[in-house]
Amino acid sequence: EQAHQRVAPSLLLNQRFYAALTM
């Protein structure tokens, strides 16, 4: 359960990082 909760923010951070990279 803890791992799943940690994946949510990780994915959001990854998306933000990817967006910054494409920008």
Secondary structure, 3 states (H helix, E strand, C coil): CHHHHHHHHHHHHHHHHHHHHHC
